[in-house]
């Protein structure tokens, strides 16, 4: 518990955002996950997604073009 609080405080001090999720399936199976992302990481993901979408639209457009 102390390590979790420490990681949250470190992330907040660095200007990062943190998300945690906990899923439970029945009584025996649990799944815990967490992610920390800075503003630079968020910008990098946005650039990658836009590049993928742009290239996909260009490929679809060239495939539909009549020859």
HUSULFEN-V917843 format. One line per field, one symbol per residue. psi: psi as a letter, one per 40 degrees, with the letter a starting at -180 (. if undefined). Layout:
psi->???
This chain:
psi->dddddddddddddefiihhiihihhaedhihhiiihhidddddddddddddddddddddddddehi.
